[in-house]
Amino acid sequence: MSEKLNYAIILEYNKGVLPGGIRFFMNIWRRIKRLPKRVKIHNHVEILYYLDGELMVVGAVKGGFRPRIFKDEMPRNHWKNLMFMVSKEPFTDVQKILVEQQIRMYVFGHQHRNYEYLNFISWPVYILTFGKVRLSKKTDKRMECYEAAARVYNAAGNYFPNPEYTDIFQYYENPMLVEYVGWEEEIEKILTKKETQ
């Protein structure tokens, strides 16, 4: 896997009531912030992670911040709903170590995080009050997906100045990130090689 693809941010578009609700309010938030209209608004964020020879994704989900196998979480027929973002400036060796440490601390260490369920109530209120009221009180023990990926990247630099208030548009509009084009072919080669071993 290329150096740039490891630790790539994955923006995901899922079907269902909950993902649809997230996109609905994010679209309202887009209008409030007067951002450009997008063909697709993604509702979930993960990070691609190569762990012990296995392609994984890590991020804040129902069971907490935990790694899962990429091919199980994101089968090929779902790839059309994914968008990959990477750092505009490739991570240095030191930055890679810092990002790796942050992921491991969230997954295994003393900074293990659970999922911020209250965010589903808090975000709509925050949006409908034009960013003036936030119901959920931030703690060191809970995060939602947009915040989790932001905090991992902040281990490498100031990518997201206020990670607890990160929304999907801060990924699209972030001048320190660029879309990674051609990830499908690269991941296909990795998965094919793994399957034939």
N, C-alpha and C positions, 0 to 999 in steps of 0.2 A: 504494500500500500504506500502511496506517495506520502511524503512528509506533510504536505498541506492537507490531505484528506483526513489524516488522524486528528481527532478533536474537532472535526467539522461540526458546525451547528446544523441540525436537521429541523426544518420547519415542516410541520405535518398538517394535512387536511383530512379530517375524519368525518364520517357520516354519523348521524344520530341526533337525538334531542339535545344532549348536553353540548357536544361540539357546535351544533347549529346555534344554540343559545349564546355560546361564547362569541361566535362570529357575528351574530346579530348585534350584540352590544359593542363589539370592537368596530363594527361599521358605523354605529352611532358616534363612537369616540373619534373615528377618522373624520367624520363631518364636523364635529366640534373643533378638532384641531386643524381643520381645513387642509388635510393631506390629500394627495392625488388619489383618485378612485383606482382600485385594483380589481383585476379580473378575479383573483382568488385571495381570500384572507385565510391564513393558516391559524389553526386553533391550538396547536400544541408544539412544544419545542423539546428536542432531545439533543444529546451530543454523541457523535460517533466515537467509538473507543475501541482500540485494539488491545485486548487483554489476553495474555498467555496464548497467542496464536489463534484467538477466536475474535471474530468481528462482533462487537457488542454495541448497544446503545445504553446510555445512562441519562437519567433525568428524574424529575419529581413526578411520581405516579401514585396511584392509590396506596401501594405498599410502602411508600417512602421513596427516598432517593436511592435507586438500586440499578444494577446492571442487568440487562436482558440480552439474549442472543438476537442479533440483527435479523437474520433470515426468518426467525419465528415471529418477531414483532412487526417486521416490515417485509412481507412476501412480495415477490416480483410484481404481482398484479396491483399492488398498492403504490408502486414507485412513481406513477404519474401524479400522485398527490403529495410528493415530497419536493422540497427545495433545500439545497445545501448552501450554507454560507461559511466562509472562512475568513481569517484575518487577512486584511489587505497586505500587511507586511508579515511574511512567514515568521512563525515563532522561532526565537533563538533557542539554543539548547537549555538555557536557564529557564526561559518561559515555559518550555515543555515540561520541565521538572516541576515547576510551580503549579501548572495546570493538573499534572498527574497527581501531585500531592493533594490538591484541593478535592479532586474526584475521590481519591481513596479515603480522605478524612470524612467526606460526606457519606460514603458507602460503608466504610468499616470502622472509622475512628470515633473520637470523642465529639466530632461535629456532625454526627449522623443526624439527618433531617427527616422529619415526617412531612406528609403532604398538608398544605394549607387549605382545608375544606372550606373555611369561612370565606375564602376569596371569592367563591361563586356568588355569595351574597354581597360581599363588599364591593366587588368591581362594578356591578350594575348601579349600585347606589353612588359610587364614586363618579361614574360616567354621567348619570342623570343629574347630579349636582354640579356638573362642570368641573370636577376635580377638587371640590371643596370638602367633601365628607368621605372619610374612610372608616368603615365600621371595625374591621379586624385590627387588633393590636399586634404589631409585629413582635415576634419572639425569635430567639436564636435556634428554636427547635422545629420551626415549620416554614416551608416555602412552597410556592406554586411553580409551575414549569417555566414560565417566562423569567421569573426571578432566579431560579436555580441555575439555568444555563448562563445567565448574566453574571452571577457570582463566580462561577467556574472561570469564565473568561477574564473577570476582573483580577484573578490571581496572576494573570500575565500582563495586566495594565489597566488603565482607566477606560475600559470599553463602555461601561454603563455607569454613569455618575451616581444614579439613584436606583440601584438594583431592585429594591423593594417595590418600586413603582414602575418597573419595566413592563411595557406592553409589546405586542407583536410588531407595531410600527417602528419601534426603536431598533428592531433587527433589520427591517427593510431599509430604513433611512440612515442607518449608522455609517458614517464616513470611514470608519475603521474596518468595516466588513465588506466583502464582495461576494457575489454569487459564484459558486463553483460549478462550472459547466463541464459536462462530460463525466460526472461521477458514476453514472449508470454503467458505462463500459468498464470502468476501473473496478467497481464492486462486483460486477458480473464475473470478471476474471478471478477475483479472490474467492468467490463462492464456488465457482466451477472447479477451481484447483482443489478447494477443500473437499468438495463432494467426490472427486475422483481419487482422493488419497486412500 
